Amino acid sequence: MENRITKLFGIQYPIVQAGMIWCSGWKLASAVSNAGGLGLIGSGSMYPEVFREHVRKCKAATTKPFGVNVPMLYPDVEQHIQTIIEEQVKIVFTSAGNPKTWTSKLKEHGITVVHVVSSAKFAVKSVEAGVDAVVAEGFEAGGHNGREETTTMVLIPAVRDAVNVPVIAAGGIATGRQMLAAMSLGADGVQVGSRFAATQESSAHEAFKQKIIETGEGGTMLSLKELTPVRLIKNKFYELVAQAEERGASREELQQLLGRGRSKKGMFEGNLDDGELEIGQVSALIHDLPTAAEIVNRLVADYNAALDGLFRLPRA
């Protein structure tokens, strides 16, 4: 299964584990990398000293390539970038900001840079900034999302037509069948978040993992569009936000309601009522808590089975 993504990262399968806050520590990243995918440390929820510790532990736990996701809006982003350079991390995924900010500096140090986008327009801007690949993340994804609300089914072919660099599909991908669909749409690989959040190695709270399993179809909703759109599991906090938005609350009111540490409270500390529970629509297809390696193996097996099951249409 060698293609542009496996060659770019030096991995066995074109499967990337998303760098999710509060879920993607060194244990998950190293487990995915050891299984043949690309594991990412989610640095956005880590203090600088904690982040450096996770990088070092990941390097000790795997000899395979791994990377880091860096949200541009993170307040200590400069310290994270410096740590990445000093610790010689080879792959960086940037998100939630302008790719021009750090791409050139990272590439000066021989680092492969990938940027997460939610539209073809921003994919083009990312390529102009010098990135090596883009992650095209559709509306179905968990966590912070694009304002355009473009679905993965529409976004991937649009981005594929707009840029020449490798494209990684994200948003609503948890099975090999969905991986095959994304590749058929023009993706060179997939980034999987929610499915890896519900694994044994995920650093999320066990109560949150169980909540993911229990969340059925329609159990998530895109929220906080006046701030930064984020897909949440419907809980007490979500209902408070929905009520505030319905009565036309201002950005300031919504920011006050969100407060600080709301996502940590939910995903890392396990407060399922008052916490911000970020997960994708594909949670409706997640029913167990396997190891990360089992997920990689399932994705590959299901992909190949789905591919074998396709039939060729008669020529017109």
Order of alpha helices (4+ residues) and beta strands (2+ residues): alpha-beta-alpha-beta-alpha-beta-alpha-beta-alpha-beta-alpha-beta-beta-alpha-beta-alpha-beta-alpha-alpha-beta-beta-alpha-alpha-alpha
